[in-house]
Amino acid sequence: MAKVRIFQIAKELNLSHTDILNFLKARNIKVSSHMSPVDEVTHKDIMNEFAKDKEQVDRFRKEQVRREIHDTKLRKQQESGKKLELLSLTKQRELEKKENQKAKDEAQARTLEESNKQKAKELAKLELQATDQKKDNASPKKEKKDFKNKKQKELKKKFKPSKKLRTINLSDIQSEIGTNSGIKQNKNKNQKQEDKMQGSIKTKVKGILAKIDTKTKKKQYKKSKTKVDNLNIDSEVKPGIKIAEFSNVEELSKIFNVTSSDVIQTCIDLGMLVTKNQRMDWDMIELLSDHFGFIAEKIEDLGEDLFTFEQTEEELKDAKERSPIVTVMGHVDHGKTSLLDYIRKTNVASGESGGITQHIGAYKVEYNNRELTFLDTPGHEAFTAMRARGAQVTDIVILVVAADDAVMPQTIEAISHTKAAGVPMVVAINKIDKPGADVEKVRRSLSENDVLVESWGGKIQDIEISALKGVGIDKLMEGLLLETDVLELKANYNVSAKGSVVDSKLDKGLGPVGTVLIQHGTLKVGDPFICGVYQGKVRSISNENGKRLKLAGPSDAVQIQGFDHVPQAADLFAVVEDERQIKRISGERQRIKREIEQKKIAFSLDQMSSLIKEGAVKNLPIIIKGDVDGSVEALAESLEKIKTDEVGIKVVHKNVGMVTESDVLLAEASKAVIIGFHVQVNSNARLQANQAGVDIRTYNVIYQAVEELTLALEGMLEPEKIESSVGKAQVLTQFKIPKIGFIAGCKVTEGKVIRNGKARVIREGEIFFEGLINSLKRHKDDAREVKDGLECGIGVEGVKKFIEGDVIEVYEIKEVKRKLELN
């Protein structure tokens, strides 16, 4: 059975949908809104719950109808002088049927009358022509000779109305139509010719009227056909149609083969006012598709057929050997970049902030006349997404494990990514030259994580190396070439280039630049391409050393200039010859992305403000700007992990590039903090931020950003309140003092009693009252505090009577700053 939505049930029961939502929440049934569908069991529960209400509504409606009919009959009987008669239910129904039939008859009579009037007008015009011709027949004999020629000319004119008109009696013509009477025949020749002319006129009129009737019938058939189709479509046999998310009303009307007004009317019936160009979310599209007899299938990725990397049989015939793509993975500070530095004879690690790799590096290396492409991924835990991308585009993975540190969390994560991608692995045990190195410990740790190396009888190569001194590097390279030979890597160089973005940045002089790994075909300068939601034309190709290239083939990692915007890391890249197709797909993708981002920002800000008002959660909104897309993603993911049930971080916006005035405006509107990572702040943006009171913080190392924002969140936590006892006093007697009230004569038995301190009166072991000490005296003098063993007079605000033996306990509440305990 097809699921029913909540608003449909509410309409059926004549109830507000809020009543049904409250009922479902009370039953712990999770629903988001009145548009949510419910299953058959929940539907039955709702109907059973509100069945009595439905019966009452039905009874009320029937009684209302009965009274209206009764009042109508009463007025008629009063006019005719008959006695009042109470209508029975059967008579009531008969009367309703008669009234409905009467209304239908009146409508049909009006339609018939209008059609008769139209026909009468047509006949009147034709009768006018016939009358004019009759006058011509009554002319002298000379004109009679030319009658046949005139007759033919008149017939050729297709009975067009004459310009000269005269007054016609419509009732006479209508009576002629109703009685089907013709013109009386006479025996003279002129009358016979007139009869022939009249017959031909009537035949022509019938033809015209038949055409008019046919046209109207066709229109009526089409309308009724759509209604019948809508009623008879079964939910199990509805055809599926592919629709892009956030399509507007006009686009949907074309897909459903209906008019825009039909879609708008349906939306109004569902309680939503829309315009012709308004874009609909997916829930509404599904609802409209179901209404018009279709099953909506979302187009997840528009133009995804352009990015298929599977090669056809024809392409494989022309395929040639290509170099392998090798990704270096492992835990932070285990020597991945140092290993590549030795292979490339460079020093990249010293150029990174804090010696930590924060970008994906792509390098081309030649060894024994064979080329290898290396991808260096960050090992810090924040760069999980980067490592996952590296594993997806690679052919071989080098898992670097430090001999003095063994297997660590990011090592395990790298193993998981490699297995998920189904890529062969080579284990490089680094730092064997260090004093605390324990190679066997590393192999044991690997076996515990389902990685059995060749030294322990497994199938995965394990090579002991020292990236600092170069020990075992040659053996590692030979092992990589051996794995390459086994894989038999081939690609077609003669087709359009396809690949994926490894990293991207916004260069001051060059504009948007993307590091693209070509996986298929050859890329040339001037090629038009589409990448993610953006498009462009290749203006320049350069390698990792900045050298300009004319071509880039499979397994080449190159920097491309020519993007219209900064692409996102992991976006697919494809060269397409048809520039119109590129613009169309890019425009649609940008539109969908823009709609999603606007909806997300609006929702997050609304949700944030409502939760803060309720006191349920305190979120720190931030805006992240970075030099490359991979670092921005990593920082955003790390910061969003810093949260508890009370406080958390919400990334309102993230992008590549320096901090600008638009970022400050967004931060001012959303009360956000701007975080710059490896970027500068525009001077105008800095000035505007100072005026608006927007906090801008810049960092070069991800650790610093995480630590400072963690401290900021700790400051947002409500302090912990701890109660500590100050002292106790025993009530010995009480005194009544005018204008003040009752004062307890006490002796301090423990600690001290302080003025304006918080106190609770304990009577017979139970708390009798809590309040502030508003009066404290010692020997008729006001005192700030009275210590243990001394007698005093104590007045507690709100207590009108003390009893001998009461205990007054004085306490204070201290606020202690809380530490952030992450989930």
C-alpha positions in Angstrom: 0.0 0.0 0.0 1.3 3.5 -0.9 2.3 5.7 2.0 -0.1 8.5 3.0 1.2 12.0 4.0 0.1 13.6 7.3 -1.6 16.6 5.6 -3.8 14.2 3.6 -4.9 12.4 6.7 -5.6 15.8 8.4 -7.8 16.9 5.4 -9.7 13.6 5.6 -10.3 14.0 9.3 -10.9 17.8 9.0 -8.3 18.4 11.7 -5.2 20.6 12.0 -2.0 18.7 11.1 -0.5 20.0 14.4 -2.9 17.8 16.3 -1.7 14.7 14.4 2.0 15.8 14.8 1.6 16.1 18.6 -0.1 12.7 18.7 2.8 11.1 16.8 5.4 12.9 19.0 3.7 11.6 22.1 4.0 8.1 20.6 7.7 8.7 19.9 7.1 8.3 16.1 9.7 10.5 14.4 8.3 12.8 11.7 9.7 16.1 10.4 6.7 18.0 9.1 3.1 17.8 7.8 4.6 16.6 4.4 6.1 13.4 6.0 4.6 10.1 4.8 3.5 7.5 7.4 3.2 3.7 7.0 0.0 1.7 7.1 0.2 0.8 10.8 0.7 4.5 11.9 -2.1 5.5 9.6 -4.5 3.0 11.3 -3.4 4.3 14.7 -4.2 7.9 13.7 -7.6 6.9 12.3 -8.5 4.9 15.4 -7.4 7.8 17.7 -9.4 10.5 15.8 -12.3 8.3 14.7 -14.7 9.7 17.3 -13.8 13.3 16.2 -14.5 12.3 12.5 -17.9 10.8 13.4 -18.9 14.0 15.3 -17.8 16.2 12.4 -19.8 14.0 9.9 -22.9 14.2 12.2 -22.5 18.0 12.5 -22.2 18.4 8.7 -25.3 16.2 8.1 -27.3 18.1 10.7 -26.2 21.5 9.2 -27.3 20.4 5.7 -30.6 19.0 7.0 -31.3 22.3 8.8 -30.5 24.4 5.7 -32.9 22.3 3.6 -35.5 22.4 6.3 -35.3 26.2 6.5 -35.6 26.5 2.7 -38.7 24.3 2.7 -40.1 26.2 5.7 -39.9 29.5 3.7 -41.6 27.9 0.7 -44.4 26.5 2.9 -44.9 29.8 4.6 -45.3 31.5 1.2 -47.8 28.8 -0.1 -49.6 28.6 3.3 -48.9 24.9 3.9 -48.2 23.3 7.3 -44.6 22.9 8.5 -43.3 19.3 8.0 -40.0 18.0 9.4 -37.9 16.4 6.8 -36.9 12.8 7.2 -33.4 11.6 6.1 -34.7 9.8 3.0 -36.8 12.8 1.9 -33.8 15.0 2.6 -31.6 12.9 0.2 -34.3 12.9 -2.5 -34.6 16.7 -2.2 -30.8 17.0 -2.5 -30.8 14.8 -5.6 -33.6 16.9 -7.2 -31.8 20.1 -6.5 -28.6 18.8 -8.0 -30.5 17.5 -11.1 -32.2 20.8 -11.4 -28.8 22.7 -11.3 -27.4 20.3 -14.0 -30.5 20.8 -16.2 -30.2 24.6 -15.9 -26.5 24.4 -16.8 -27.3 22.2 -19.9 -30.2 24.5 -20.9 -27.8 27.6 -20.7 -25.2 25.7 -22.8 -27.8 24.7 -25.4 -29.2 28.2 -25.5 -25.8 29.7 -26.2 -25.1 27.2 -28.9 -28.5 27.9 -30.5 -27.8 31.6 -30.5 -24.5 31.0 -32.2 -26.1 28.7 -34.8 -28.9 31.3 -35.2 -26.3 34.0 -36.0 -24.6 31.9 -38.6 -28.0 31.0 -40.2 -29.0 34.7 -40.1 -26.0 35.7 -42.1 -26.6 32.9 -44.7 -30.3 33.8 -44.8 -29.3 37.4 -45.6 -27.3 36.2 -48.5 -30.2 34.0 -49.7 -32.6 37.0 -49.5 -30.2 39.2 -51.5 -30.0 36.6 -54.2 -33.8 36.3 -54.2 -34.1 40.0 -55.0 -31.6 39.4 -57.9 -33.9 36.5 -59.2 -36.9 38.9 -59.3 -35.0 41.3 -61.8 -35.6 41.4 -65.6 -34.9 38.5 -68.0 -31.5 39.8 -69.0 -30.2 39.2 -65.5 -31.8 35.7 -65.5 -29.4 34.6 -68.2 -26.4 35.3 -66.0 -27.9 33.7 -62.9 -25.9 30.5 -63.3 -22.6 32.4 -63.4 -23.6 34.5 -60.4 -24.5 31.3 -58.5 -21.1 29.8 -59.1 -19.3 33.0 -58.1 -21.3 33.1 -54.8 -20.5 29.4 -54.0 -16.8 30.1 -54.6 -16.9 32.9 -52.0 -17.6 30.2 -49.4 -20.7 32.1 -48.1 -18.7 35.0 -46.7 -21.0 37.5 -44.9 -22.1 40.6 -47.0 -20.9 44.0 -45.9 -24.4 45.4 -46.2 -26.5 44.1 -43.3 -30.1 44.5 -42.4 -32.1 43.9 -39.2 -33.2 40.3 -38.6 -35.9 39.0 -36.4 -34.1 36.3 -34.3 -37.3 34.7 -32.9 -38.4 33.9 -36.5 -35.1 32.2 -37.3 -35.1 30.2 -34.0 -38.6 29.0 -34.6 -37.5 27.8 -38.1 -34.6 26.0 -36.5 -36.8 24.3 -33.8 -39.5 23.1 -36.3 -37.0 22.2 -39.0 -39.3 23.9 -41.5 -38.0 24.9 -44.9 -39.1 27.4 -47.4 -42.4 26.5 -49.1 -42.0 25.3 -52.6 -43.6 27.2 -55.5 -44.3 25.9 -59.0 -42.5 28.7 -60.8 -38.9 28.4 -62.1 -37.6 31.2 -59.9 -38.8 29.4 -56.7 -37.2 26.1 -57.8 -33.9 27.8 -58.2 -34.3 29.4 -54.8 -34.9 26.0 -53.2 -31.7 24.6 -54.7 -29.8 27.6 -53.4 -31.4 27.2 -50.0 -30.5 23.5 -49.9 -26.9 24.2 -50.7 -26.8 26.9 -48.0 -28.1 24.5 -45.4 -25.6 21.8 -46.4 -22.8 24.3 -45.9 -24.1 25.4 -42.6 -24.3 21.8 -41.3 -20.7 21.3 -42.4 -19.6 24.4 -40.5 -21.5 23.4 -37.4 -20.1 19.9 -37.5 -16.6 21.3 -37.6 -17.3 23.5 -34.6 -18.8 20.5 -32.7 -15.8 18.3 -33.6 -13.3 20.9 -32.2 -15.1 21.3 -29.0 -15.4 17.5 -28.6 -11.7 17.0 -29.1 -10.9 19.5 -26.4 -13.3 18.0 -24.0 -11.9 14.5 -24.7 -8.4 15.6 -23.9 -9.4 17.2 -20.6 -11.5 14.2 -19.5 -8.7 11.8 -20.6 -6.2 13.4 -18.3 -8.6 13.3 -15.4 -9.4 9.6 -16.1 -5.7 8.9 -16.3 -5.0 10.6 -13.0 -7.7 8.7 -11.3 -6.9 5.2 -12.8 -3.1 5.3 -12.3 -2.0 2.7 -9.9 0.9 3.4 -7.5 2.6 0.1 -8.5 2.7 0.8 -12.2 3.6 4.5 -12.2 6.3 5.4 -14.8 9.6 6.7 -13.4 11.0 10.0 -14.6 14.4 11.6 -13.9 14.2 15.1 -12.5 17.0 17.5 -11.3 16.7 18.8 -7.8 15.5 22.5 -7.5 13.7 22.5 -10.9 11.2 25.4 -11.3 7.5 25.1 -11.9 7.8 25.7 -15.6 10.3 22.9 -16.1 8.2 20.5 -14.0 5.1 21.3 -16.1 7.0 20.3 -19.3 8.2 17.1 -17.6 4.6 16.2 -16.4 3.1 17.3 -19.7 0.7 19.7 -18.0 0.3 23.4 -17.9 2.1 25.6 -15.4 -1.2 26.7 -13.9 -2.0 23.0 -13.1 1.2 22.7 -11.1 0.6 26.0 -9.3 -2.9 25.0 -8.5 -1.7 21.7 -7.1 0.9 23.5 -4.9 -1.9 25.8 -3.6 -4.0 22.8 -2.8 -1.0 21.5 -0.8 -0.8 24.7 1.1 2.2 26.3 -0.7 2.0 29.5 -2.7 4.4 29.4 -5.7 5.2 31.3 -8.8 6.1 30.1 -12.3 9.8 30.6 -11.8 10.0 29.4 -8.2 12.3 26.4 -7.6 11.0 23.4 -5.7 12.9 21.3 -3.1 13.0 17.5 -3.6 10.2 16.7 -1.1 7.8 18.9 -3.1 9.0 17.5 -6.4 8.3 13.9 -5.1 4.8 15.0 -4.0 4.0 16.6 -7.3 5.3 13.6 -9.3 3.1 11.3 -7.2 0.1 13.6 -7.8 0.5 13.6 -11.6 1.1 9.9 -11.8 4.9 9.5 -11.9 7.7 8.3 -9.6 10.5 10.9 -9.4 14.1 9.7 -9.7 16.7 12.3 -8.7 19.5 13.1 -11.1 22.4 12.9 -8.6 25.1 14.2 -10.9 24.2 16.0 -14.1 26.4 15.0 -17.0 28.0 12.1 -15.1 28.4 10.2 -18.4 31.1 12.7 -19.3 33.3 11.4 -16.4 33.3 7.7 -17.0 36.8 6.3 -16.7 36.0 2.8 -18.0 37.6 2.3 -21.4 35.7 0.7 -24.3 37.1 -2.2 -26.3 38.0 0.2 -29.2 39.9 2.4 -26.8 41.8 -0.5 -25.3 43.0 -1.6 -28.8 45.0 1.7 -29.1 46.1 1.6 -25.4 49.7 2.0 -24.5 51.7 1.4 -21.3 51.5 4.2 -18.7 53.5 5.0 -15.6 52.1 4.0 -12.2 50.6 6.5 -9.7 52.1 5.9 -6.3 50.6 7.4 -3.1 52.7 7.7 0.1 50.6 7.2 3.2 51.2 6.8 6.9 51.1 8.5 10.4 52.3 12.0 11.0 56.1 12.4 11.4 56.8 8.9 10.2 59.0 10.2 7.3 56.7 10.2 4.2 57.9 13.6 2.8 61.6 12.8 3.8 61.3 9.6 1.7 60.1 11.6 -1.3 62.8 14.2 -0.7 65.5 11.6 -1.0 63.9 10.1 -4.1 63.5 13.6 -5.7 66.8 14.9 -4.2 64.9 17.9 -2.8 63.9 19.3 0.6 60.1 19.8 0.7 59.6 19.1 4.5 61.6 22.1 5.5 59.2 24.4 3.5 56.1 23.1 5.4 54.9 24.9 8.6 56.2 23.1 11.6 57.6 20.3 9.4 54.0 19.0 8.9 52.7 18.4 5.4 49.4 20.3 5.0 49.0 19.9 1.2 48.9 17.0 -1.3 52.2 17.1 -3.3 52.3 15.5 -6.8 55.7 14.7 -8.3 57.1 12.9 -11.3 60.2 10.8 -10.8 62.4 8.8 -13.3 64.1 5.6 -12.1 65.9 3.1 -14.4 64.5 4.9 -17.5 60.9 4.4 -16.2 58.7 7.2 -14.8 56.6 7.1 -11.6 54.1 9.6 -10.3 54.2 10.1 -6.5 51.4 11.7 -4.4 52.5 12.8 -0.9 49.5 12.9 1.5 49.4 14.6 4.9 49.6 12.3 7.9 47.9 14.5 10.5 44.5 13.2 11.6 42.8 16.3 10.2 43.6 15.3 6.6 41.4 12.1 6.4 39.6 13.3 3.3 42.9 14.0 1.5 44.2 10.5 2.3 40.9 9.0 1.1 41.2 10.9 -2.2 44.8 9.8 -2.6 43.8 6.1 -2.2 41.0 6.4 -4.8 43.1 7.8 -7.7 46.3 5.7 -7.1 47.7 2.4 -8.5 50.1 1.5 -5.6 50.3 2.6 -2.0 53.5 2.9 0.0 52.6 2.6 3.7 55.4 4.3 5.7 55.7 3.0 9.3 58.4 4.3 11.7 60.4 1.5 13.3 60.6 3.4 16.6 56.9 4.2 16.8 55.1 1.1 15.2 51.5 1.3 14.0 49.6 4.4 14.9 45.9 5.6 14.4 46.6 7.2 11.0 48.5 4.1 9.9 45.4 2.0 10.6 43.3 4.6 8.8 45.6 4.4 5.7 45.3 0.6 5.7 41.5 0.9 5.7 41.5 3.4 2.8 43.9 1.2 0.8 41.7 -1.9 1.3 38.5 0.0 0.5 40.1 1.2 -2.8 41.4 -2.3 -3.6 44.9 -1.1 -4.3 48.1 -3.1 -3.8 50.3 -2.0 -0.8 54.0 -1.9 -0.2 55.2 -1.5 3.4 58.2 0.8 4.0 59.6 0.4 7.6 61.4 3.7 8.0 63.9 5.1 10.6 65.8 1.7 11.0 68.9 3.7 11.8 67.5 5.2 15.0 68.6 3.6 18.4 65.1 2.6 19.5 64.1 1.0 16.2 62.2 -2.4 16.5 61.4 -3.8 13.1 59.8 -7.0 14.5 57.4 -4.9 16.6 56.2 -3.1 13.5 55.6 -6.4 11.7 53.7 -7.8 14.7 51.5 -4.6 14.9 50.8 -4.9 11.2 49.7 -8.5 11.5 47.3 -7.5 14.2 45.7 -5.1 11.7 45.3 -7.8 9.0 48.5 -6.8 7.1 50.7 -9.9 6.7 54.1 -9.0 5.2 56.3 -11.3 3.1 58.8 -11.6 6.0 56.1 -13.3 8.0 54.8 -15.5 5.2 52.3 -13.0 3.7 51.9 -11.5 0.2 52.6 -7.8 1.0 56.2 -6.6 0.4 58.0 -5.1 3.4 61.2 -3.2 2.9 63.4 -1.7 5.6 64.6 1.8 4.7 66.2 4.9 6.1 64.8 8.0 4.3 67.5 10.2 6.0 70.5 8.1 4.9 69.0 6.5 1.8 69.3 2.9 3.0 67.0 0.5 1.1 65.6 3.1 -1.3 66.7 1.3 -4.4 65.1 -1.9 -3.2 61.9 0.0 -2.5 61.9 1.4 -6.1 62.5 -2.0 -7.6 59.6 -3.4 -5.5 57.3 -0.6 -6.9 58.4 -1.4 -10.5 57.7 -5.1 -9.8 54.1 -4.3 -8.7 53.7 -2.1 -11.8 54.6 -5.0 -14.1 52.1 -7.3 -12.4 49.3 -4.7 -12.8 50.0 -4.1 -16.6 48.8 -0.5 -16.5 47.6 0.8 -19.9 45.8 3.9 -21.2 44.7 5.4 -24.5 46.6 8.6 -25.3 44.5 9.6 -28.4 41.2 10.4 -26.6 40.0 13.5 -24.7 41.6 13.9 -21.3 39.9 12.9 -18.1 41.2 13.1 -14.5 40.6 14.3 -11.0 41.6 17.4 -9.0 44.1 16.5 -6.3 44.4 20.1 -4.9 43.6 23.7 -5.8 44.5 27.2 -4.8 43.9 30.9 -5.7 47.2 32.4 -6.9 47.5 36.2 -6.8 49.1 36.4 -10.3 47.7 33.4 -12.0 44.2 33.2 -10.6 42.5 29.8 -9.9 45.0 27.0 -10.3 44.2 23.3 -9.9 46.6 20.3 -9.5 45.0 17.7 -11.8 46.0 14.1 -12.1 45.3 12.9 -15.7 44.0 9.4 -15.7 42.8 9.0 -19.3 43.7 10.6 -22.7 46.0 13.6 -23.5 45.4 17.2 -22.3 46.5 20.1 -24.6 46.6 23.8 -24.2 43.3 25.4 -25.4 41.1 22.4 -24.6 37.7 23.4 -23.2 36.8 21.4 -20.0 34.3 21.0 -17.2 35.5 20.4 -13.6 32.9 19.8 -10.9 30.5 22.7 -11.1 32.9 25.0 -13.0 34.2 25.2 -16.6 37.2 26.7 -18.3 39.7 26.5 -21.1 43.3 25.3 -20.5 45.5 28.4 -20.7 48.7 26.8 -19.5 50.0 23.4 -18.2 53.0 23.2 -15.9 54.7 20.5 -13.8 55.6 20.6 -10.1 58.8 22.6 -10.8 56.9 25.3 -12.7 58.1 24.2 -16.2 55.5 25.0 -18.9 54.3 22.0 -20.9 52.3 21.7 -24.2 50.8 18.2 -23.4 50.0 16.1 -20.4 49.3 12.4 -20.8 47.9 9.6 -18.5 49.5 9.4 -15.0 50.8 13.0 -15.3 50.1 15.3 -12.3 50.1 18.9 -13.6 49.0 22.4 -12.6 46.4 23.8 -14.9 45.5 27.5 -15.3 42.2 28.5 -16.9 39.5 27.7 -14.3 36.7 30.3 -14.0 36.6 29.6 -10.2 38.7 27.6 -7.7 37.7 23.9 -8.1 37.2 21.7 -5.1 39.6 18.9 -4.4 38.3 15.5 -5.7 36.3 17.1 -8.4 36.3 15.2 -11.7 37.9 16.8 -14.7 36.9 16.1 -18.3 37.7 17.7 -21.7 34.5 18.2 -23.8 34.6 19.5 -27.4 31.1 20.9 -27.3 31.3 24.2 -25.5 27.5 24.7 -25.5 27.1 21.4 -23.6 29.8 22.5 -21.1 28.1 25.8 -20.4 24.7 24.2 -20.0 25.9 21.5 -17.6 28.1 23.9 -15.6 25.2 26.4 -15.3 22.8 23.7 -14.0 25.4 22.4 -11.5 26.2 25.9 -10.2 22.5 26.6 -9.8 21.9 23.4 -7.8 25.0 24.1 -5.7 23.9 27.7 -5.0 20.4 26.5 -4.0 21.8 23.9 -1.6 24.3 26.4 0.0 21.7 29.1 0.5 19.3 26.6 2.0 22.1 25.2 4.3 23.3 28.7 5.4 19.7 29.9 6.1 18.9 26.7 8.0 22.0 26.6 10.0 21.7 30.2 11.1 18.0 29.8 12.0 18.6 26.6 13.8 21.6 28.1 15.7 19.7 31.2 16.8 16.7 29.1 18.0 18.8 26.7 19.9 20.8 29.5 21.6 17.5 31.2 22.5 16.2 28.0 24.1 19.5 27.7 25.9 19.9 24.1 24.6 23.2 24.7 22.9 25.8 27.4 22.2 27.4 27.3 18.8 30.4 29.3 17.8 29.9 30.2 14.1 33.1 30.5 12.1 34.1 31.3 8.5 37.2 29.6 7.1 39.4 30.9 4.3 42.5 29.0 3.2 45.2 28.9 0.5 44.1 25.5 -0.9 40.8 23.6 -0.9 42.3 20.5 0.8 43.5 22.4 3.8 40.2 24.3 4.1 38.3 21.0 4.2 40.7 19.4 6.7 40.5 22.4 9.0 36.7 22.5 8.8 36.4 18.8 9.6 38.8 19.1 12.6 37.0 22.1 14.1 33.5 20.6 13.7 34.7 17.6 15.7 35.2 19.9 18.7 31.8 19.8 20.3 29.9 18.6 23.4 26.2 18.4 24.2 26.2 22.1 25.2 28.7 23.9 22.9 30.1 23.3 19.4 31.5 24.9 16.3 29.4 25.6 13.2 31.2 26.3 9.9 28.9 28.9 8.3 31.1 29.4 5.1 34.4 28.1 3.8 36.3 29.0 0.6 39.7 29.4 -1.0 41.4 32.8 -1.1 42.3 35.8 1.0 39.9 37.3 3.6 37.7 40.0 1.8 35.0 42.5 2.6 32.3 40.1 1.7 33.6 37.6 4.3 33.4 40.4 6.9 29.8 41.3 6.0 28.8 37.6 6.3 30.6 37.4 9.6 28.9 40.5 10.9 25.5 39.2 9.9 26.0 35.7 11.4 28.1 36.9 14.4 30.9 34.6 13.2 34.7 34.5 13.8 36.9 34.5 10.6 39.7 31.9 10.5 42.4 32.5 7.9 44.7 29.6 7.2 47.9 30.4 5.2 46.2 33.5 3.8 46.5 37.3 4.2 43.7 39.7 5.1 42.7 42.4 2.7 43.5 45.9 4.1 39.9 47.1 3.4 38.5 43.9 5.1 40.7 44.5 8.1 39.5 48.1 8.4 35.9 47.1 8.0 36.3 44.3 10.6 37.6 46.8 13.1 34.6 49.0 12.6 32.1 46.2 12.8 33.8 44.4 15.7 34.5 41.2 13.7 37.3 38.9 15.0 39.7 37.8 12.4 42.4 35.2 13.3 45.1 33.8 11.0 47.1 30.6 11.5 49.9 28.7 9.7 49.7 25.4 11.6 46.5 23.5 12.1 47.3 22.5 15.7 47.3 26.2 16.8 43.8 26.8 15.3 42.4 23.7 17.0 43.9 24.6 20.4 42.7 28.3 20.4 39.2 27.5 19.4 39.0 24.7 22.0 39.8 27.3 24.7 37.2 29.6 23.2 34.6 26.9 23.5 35.6 26.2 27.1 34.8 29.9 27.8 31.3 29.4 26.4 30.6 26.6 28.8 28.4 27.3 31.8 30.6 27.2 35.0 30.0 24.3 37.4 28.3 25.4 40.6 29.7 23.8 43.8 28.0 24.3 47.2 30.2 24.6 50.3 29.1 24.9 53.9 30.1 28.0 55.8 28.6 27.4 59.3 25.7 26.3 61.5 23.8 28.0 64.3 21.4 26.4 66.9 18.2 28.4 67.6 17.8 28.9 71.4 14.8 31.3 71.4 13.1 34.0 69.3 12.4 37.7 69.7 9.8 39.9 68.0 11.2 43.3 67.0 8.9 46.0 65.7 9.3 46.9 62.0 11.8 44.0 61.5 9.9 40.8 62.5 11.1 37.7 64.3 14.8 37.3 65.2 16.2 34.0 66.3 18.5 34.0 69.3 21.2 31.5 68.3 24.6 30.1 69.2 27.1 29.3 66.4 28.0 25.6 66.7 30.1 25.2 63.6 32.1 27.5 61.3 30.8 31.0 61.1 27.6 33.0 60.2 27.9 35.8 57.7 25.6 38.7 56.8 23.7 38.5 53.5 24.8 34.8 53.3 22.6 32.1 51.9 20.8 30.1 54.6 18.4 27.3 55.0 16.3 26.6 58.2 16.2 22.9 59.1 13.4 21.8 61.4 13.2 18.2 62.7 15.8 17.1 60.1 14.0 18.5 57.1 14.5 21.8 55.2 11.8 24.2 56.3 12.8 27.3 54.4 15.7 28.8 52.3 16.6 32.5 52.1 19.1 35.2 52.8 20.3 36.4 56.2 19.1 40.0 56.3 19.9 40.7 59.9 22.9 39.7 62.0 23.6 41.2 65.5 26.0 40.6 68.3 25.2 42.5 71.6 22.8 44.8 69.9 25.4 45.8 67.3 25.3 44.9 63.7 28.0 42.3 62.8 29.5 41.2 59.5 30.2 37.7 60.8 29.9 35.7 64.0 32.3 32.8 64.6 32.0 29.4 66.3 31.0 29.4 70.0 29.5 32.9 70.1 25.9 33.9 70.5 24.1 36.2 68.1 20.7 37.3 66.7 19.8 36.1 63.2 17.0 37.2 60.9 16.2 35.2 57.8 14.3 36.9 55.0 10.8 35.4 54.7 10.8 33.4 58.0 8.0 34.7 60.3 8.5 32.2 63.2 11.4 30.2 64.7 11.1 27.2 67.0 13.6 26.3 69.7 15.8 23.6 68.3 15.8 24.8 64.7 19.2 24.7 62.9 20.2 27.6 60.6 22.8 26.3 58.0 24.8 29.0 56.2 26.3 28.0 52.8 27.8 29.6 49.7 27.9 28.5 46.0 31.2 28.7 44.1 31.5 28.8 40.3 34.3 26.6 38.9 35.4 26.9 35.3 34.8 23.7 33.3 37.1 21.9 30.9 35.9 20.8 27.5 35.2 17.0 27.5 34.9 16.0 23.8 32.4 13.4 22.7 
